[in-house]
């Protein structure tokens, strides 16, 4: 099952996170979530079993 591991503001930010996580060896994908005024929000999704490891990587990189 896919689970949300990060919510990015803008397509470019989402793709940056996707690239970082893929370079770390994770399987991830993105999907449009909502539009808030001029900002578009994108969910970064990963298999549920990798979510905690991804959160740890994002934390260690100072992203979250």
Secondary structure, 3 states (H helix, E strand, C coil): CEEEEEEEECHHHHHHHHHHHHHCCCCEEEEEEEEECCEEEEEEEEEHHHHHHHHHHHHHCCCC
